[in-house]
Amino acid sequence: WENSEQTFTCFFALFCLFLSDLRGAVEEVLPTLNQQGVRVFILSEDCDVEGIESLSDKIQQASDQPLSPQLRANINLKSPALYIYTSGTTGLPKAAVINHERLWMASFVQAVAGVRSDDIIYVYLPLYHSSGFLMGLCGAIEKGITVVLRRKFSASHFWNDCRKYNVTVIQYIGEIMRYLCNTPKRDNDRDHKVRLALGNGIRADTWTDFLQRFGAIRICECYGATEGNIGFVNYAGKVGAIGKENFLHKMGCPYALIRYDTEKEEPVKDSRGFCIEVPRGETGLLIARIAERSPFIGYAKNSQQTEKKKVRDVFVKGDLYFNSGDLLKIDNEGFVFFQDRIGDTFRWKGENVATTEVADHLLMVDCIKEANVYGVKVPGHEGRIGMAALTLKENMDFDGKAAYQHVKNFLPSYARPRFIRIQDALVVTGTFKQMKVKLGEEGFNPAVIRDPLFYLEDNKGYVPMTQEIFSSIAEGRIRL
Ligand SMILES: *[C@@H]1O[C@H](CO)[C@@H](O)[C@H](O)[C@H]1NC(C)=O
């Protein structure tokens, strides 16, 4: 379900169940659904549309006795439990097959993170993704704990909900923690019972801010992809890390960080054609061996995309690994750090620019609230030049001088965003990841983009972007 876009997909469906807010969308395709023998249900007491049945009344009438085990007689750990649509780092959404084994494994993350049977967990992430559904809801069912379910994340209601329902465990993903830190400070910021935050994608600076502001909450950062066969849990609570190397873990699911060429977008090979493991402290692409105990199930009815996530003949002829698409680093103490997702790095003047690093610097500029950094193509140039979409703090204007001073002091010239685009709100995906590809394609032409644009003029600073500057760049009169 892609609730936000009012579209939906039925995948080998026999049944289609939807909420009333999608009624219009379903009615549009109802004849096709009925024709294909799909029974269509609405989560409501009644429905007067021919071909749509109500479900809520039938739930009320159903027996509350345990179901007969007969019904699941043919289901084992390898049977599909559900499909979750995921981008798999890049490309269009694909249905990742989650079997029962994966579902159980994901639901144990709560136990590893230290969730107790008397905890109350707050789940507000979309249930059509793995964090909210597998780690949050299924984990809570496995532990038998109380769930406070909210339909949609709201930064302004967040802590009130936690107080009202005595929430002790929260989940987070991507930008959520930053959103919370960006809300206006209140006297009762530390008045809550939350003791544990469980999730993925918090950046080190936000981690520190969050603890200072909201009190001693244990943050348990986890790493894993919906369809992946490898995960880490930072049970040690080391700020900034996503996990710690562990001998048993590595025995159970062997993984490696291999040297990766971000320009060619492929692993670096040695003279015999095999991949090269990076030394400690160096960034490499995470790959994990596909084996009986660490299987990669892939995407439903999409062998081509499934195949694309596999790498063969990595260290010896015939071996097989899952390509996570993520660049990680492991330090001398064995702590694992997320560096970048492939695609989150672009190259300019032969140098790699890590978008997250540039964004972190922009966020230090007083007027900037949020930053999304990406690369844009420039006619006549190799690679991509840096551009940033920004949102500004309330009642503040873009302070081009301060921004210029900061990027000049802290970033090498190739990494400084050449173009700035000011937006009212940053576009994020359903799991609050920033969208980069679309913005990159939109480029920096002021005739096309309605948002205010700025251009970094050499030795001068950020100036408003004009059609004349654009033409000069396009025609090569200004060299970037
Ligand atoms: C939260 O805890 C307080 C104090 O223990 C209790 O009085 C209150 O009823 C609880 N609220 C809910 C919604 O359970």
The ligand as an SDF file (V2000), in Angstrom:
LIG
                    3D

 14 14  0  0  0  0  0  0  0  0999 V2000
    0.1560    6.1820   33.5290 C   0  0  0  0  0  0  0  0  0  0  0  0
    0.7350    6.0090   34.7900 O   0  0  0  0  0  0  0  0  0  0  0  0
    0.0860    6.7010   35.8210 C   0  0  0  0  0  0  0  0  0  0  0  0
    0.9090    6.5780   37.0990 C   0  0  0  0  0  0  0  0  0  0  0  0
    1.4290    5.2940   37.2730 O   0  0  0  0  0  0  0  0  0  0  0  0
   -1.3360    6.1420   35.9750 C   0  0  0  0  0  0  0  0  0  0  0  0
   -2.0330    6.8240   37.0050 O   0  0  0  0  0  0  0  0  0  0  0  0
   -2.0710    6.3110   34.6410 C   0  0  0  0  0  0  0  0  0  0  0  0
   -3.3540    5.7200   34.7100 O   0  0  0  0  0  0  0  0  0  0  0  0
   -1.2800    5.6850   33.4950 C   0  0  0  0  0  0  0  0  0  0  0  0
   -1.9130    6.0230   32.2090 N   0  0  0  0  0  0  0  0  0  0  0  0
   -2.3090    5.1140   31.3470 C   0  0  0  0  0  0  0  0  0  0  0  0
   -2.9560    5.6300   30.0860 C   0  0  0  0  0  0  0  0  0  0  0  0
   -2.1840    3.9250   31.5060 O   0  0  0  0  0  0  0  0  0  0  0  0
  1  2  1  0
  1 10  1  0
  2  3  1  0
  3  4  1  0
  3  6  1  0
  4  5  1  0
  6  7  1  0
  6  8  1  0
  8  9  1  0
  8 10  1  0
 10 11  1  0
 11 12  1  0
 12 13  1  0
 12 14  2  0
M  END
$$$$
